[in-house]
Amino acid sequence: MPNQWVNTTLEGRFWSRVNKTEGCWLWTGAVKGKGYGAIYANGRNTGAHRVSYELARGPIPAGLQIDHLCRVPLCVNPDHLFAGSHIANMK
């Protein structure tokens, strides 16, 4: 019998690994290079901040990436994330 407390949806798995504070919402799951959170979604490992953005706002516009206004790589607070160009992200 499956454990009824296990989150099997992407959204359930995602939010079970987030520590919400008054500012940044910190990812507590796996971490990949450069300190960014990672989660298995859509058949591959992807950035937790990208999943947060998509859960809150929908698909990431083509050609854009997700950047942190707060500059905290583990933050997944959708209010701290925005879609921008690679050039804007590098500034």
Beta strands, then each sheet from edge to edge (+ up, - down):
strand 1: 18-20
strand 2: 25-27
strand 3: 38-41
strand 4: 44-47
strand 5: 65-68
strand 6: 81-84
sheet 1: 1+ 2-
sheet 2: 3+ 4-
sheet 3: 5+ 6-
end
